[in-house]
């Protein structure tokens, strides 16, 4: 993904997480109701993704991203704002705390 100019995808959590880590513009195509729709709305509200429901909307979005550097840079900037440092560590520590697996974890501060 690091070499991509953007990604066109369904709004599944893992792919979106990878795209956010890569810092590339995101184009979401035809999200289904439920989690995909919620993911799409969240990213759209953060101006980090373009949501397309038809092939003509997809063509318009892709043309804009590839031909207008200002749009591409705007999306990249919005995506980068969503990145969280140490997110993997924070998730693991939180899970271990919730499960009360390790005594020393309960005293470890979660990095912010």
Secondary structure, 3 states (H helix, E strand, C coil): CCCCCEEEECCCHHHHHHHHHHCCEEEEECCCCCHHHHHHHHHHHCCCEEEECCHHHHHHHHHHHHHCHHHHHHHHHHHHHHCCCCHHHHHHHHHHHHHCCCCHHHHCCCCC
